[in-house]
Amino acid sequence: MALHESITNQVSLSFAKHLLLKESQKNIVFSPLSLQFVPSLIAAGSEGPTKEQLLDFLR
């Protein structure tokens, strides 16, 4: 597995764990793809160091 895939999986699993612990009495649906898609949209509208940090995260 590539490093990028491993990091993406770890972020997705960490996010899922956080949601499940916080909202344990509710039904939850989320898409790991959205964890990649939303930062991409934010990066597209960002400039400077913020954009670079987001792009580094997404790579």
ChimeraX commands (.cxc) that place a marker at each C-alpha (Angstrom):
marker #1 position 0.00,0.00,0.00 radius 0.5
marker #1 position 1.34,3.43,-0.90 radius 0.5
marker #1 position 2.11,5.92,1.85 radius 0.5
marker #1 position -0.60,8.30,0.61 radius 0.5
marker #1 position -3.23,5.55,0.75 radius 0.5
marker #1 position -2.12,4.57,4.22 radius 0.5
marker #1 position -2.36,8.16,5.48 radius 0.5
marker #1 position -5.76,8.62,3.83 radius 0.5
marker #1 position -6.99,5.40,5.47 radius 0.5
marker #1 position -5.66,6.47,8.86 radius 0.5
marker #1 position -7.38,9.87,8.60 radius 0.5
marker #1 position -10.65,8.22,7.56 radius 0.5
marker #1 position -10.49,5.68,10.38 radius 0.5
marker #1 position -9.57,8.31,12.95 radius 0.5
marker #1 position -12.47,10.50,11.82 radius 0.5
marker #1 position -14.89,7.56,11.94 radius 0.5
marker #1 position -13.72,6.60,15.42 radius 0.5
marker #1 position -14.16,10.17,16.64 radius 0.5
marker #1 position -17.68,10.37,15.19 radius 0.5
marker #1 position -18.72,7.02,16.61 radius 0.5
marker #1 position -17.45,7.87,20.09 radius 0.5
marker #1 position -19.03,11.32,20.10 radius 0.5
marker #1 position -22.38,10.32,18.60 radius 0.5
marker #1 position -22.70,6.79,19.94 radius 0.5
marker #1 position -26.48,6.98,20.33 radius 0.5
marker #1 position -27.16,8.10,16.75 radius 0.5
marker #1 position -26.98,6.56,13.30 radius 0.5
marker #1 position -24.10,8.04,11.33 radius 0.5
marker #1 position -23.24,7.98,7.65 radius 0.5
marker #1 position -20.14,9.60,6.18 radius 0.5
marker #1 position -18.09,9.14,3.08 radius 0.5
marker #1 position -14.30,8.81,3.31 radius 0.5
marker #1 position -14.25,10.34,-0.17 radius 0.5
marker #1 position -15.69,13.54,1.27 radius 0.5
marker #1 position -12.66,13.75,3.58 radius 0.5
marker #1 position -10.55,14.09,0.43 radius 0.5
marker #1 position -13.01,16.15,-1.61 radius 0.5
marker #1 position -13.77,18.96,0.87 radius 0.5
marker #1 position -10.11,19.88,1.54 radius 0.5
marker #1 position -9.59,19.90,-2.25 radius 0.5
marker #1 position -12.36,22.47,-2.63 radius 0.5
marker #1 position -10.94,24.55,0.19 radius 0.5
marker #1 position -7.45,24.38,-1.35 radius 0.5
marker #1 position -8.86,25.55,-4.68 radius 0.5
marker #1 position -10.09,28.74,-2.99 radius 0.5
marker #1 position -7.03,29.27,-0.80 radius 0.5
marker #1 position -3.79,31.15,-1.33 radius 0.5
marker #1 position -0.33,31.27,0.17 radius 0.5
marker #1 position 0.75,29.06,3.08 radius 0.5
marker #1 position -2.77,27.77,3.71 radius 0.5
marker #1 position -2.99,26.44,0.17 radius 0.5
marker #1 position 0.44,24.82,0.43 radius 0.5
marker #1 position -0.45,23.11,3.72 radius 0.5
marker #1 position -3.68,21.74,2.27 radius 0.5
marker #1 position -1.93,20.52,-0.87 radius 0.5
marker #1 position 0.75,18.82,1.24 radius 0.5
marker #1 position -1.99,17.06,3.22 radius 0.5
marker #1 position -3.76,15.96,0.04 radius 0.5
marker #1 position -0.62,14.55,-1.63 radius 0.5
marker link #1:1,2 radius 0.2
marker link #1:2,3 radius 0.2
marker link #1:3,4 radius 0.2
marker link #1:4,5 radius 0.2
marker link #1:5,6 radius 0.2
marker link #1:6,7 radius 0.2
marker link #1:7,8 radius 0.2
marker link #1:8,9 radius 0.2
marker link #1:9,10 radius 0.2
marker link #1:10,11 radius 0.2
marker link #1:11,12 radius 0.2
marker link #1:12,13 radius 0.2
marker link #1:13,14 radius 0.2
marker link #1:14,15 radius 0.2
marker link #1:15,16 radius 0.2
marker link #1:16,17 radius 0.2
marker link #1:17,18 radius 0.2
marker link #1:18,19 radius 0.2
marker link #1:19,20 radius 0.2
marker link #1:20,21 radius 0.2
marker link #1:21,22 radius 0.2
marker link #1:22,23 radius 0.2
marker link #1:23,24 radius 0.2
marker link #1:24,25 radius 0.2
marker link #1:25,26 radius 0.2
marker link #1:26,27 radius 0.2
marker link #1:27,28 radius 0.2
marker link #1:28,29 radius 0.2
marker link #1:29,30 radius 0.2
marker link #1:30,31 radius 0.2
marker link #1:31,32 radius 0.2
marker link #1:32,33 radius 0.2
marker link #1:33,34 radius 0.2
marker link #1:34,35 radius 0.2
marker link #1:35,36 radius 0.2
marker link #1:36,37 radius 0.2
marker link #1:37,38 radius 0.2
marker link #1:38,39 radius 0.2
marker link #1:39,40 radius 0.2
marker link #1:40,41 radius 0.2
marker link #1:41,42 radius 0.2
marker link #1:42,43 radius 0.2
marker link #1:43,44 radius 0.2
marker link #1:44,45 radius 0.2
marker link #1:45,46 radius 0.2
marker link #1:46,47 radius 0.2
marker link #1:47,48 radius 0.2
marker link #1:48,49 radius 0.2
marker link #1:49,50 radius 0.2
marker link #1:50,51 radius 0.2
marker link #1:51,52 radius 0.2
marker link #1:52,53 radius 0.2
marker link #1:53,54 radius 0.2
marker link #1:54,55 radius 0.2
marker link #1:55,56 radius 0.2
marker link #1:56,57 radius 0.2
marker link #1:57,58 radius 0.2
marker link #1:58,59 radius 0.2
view
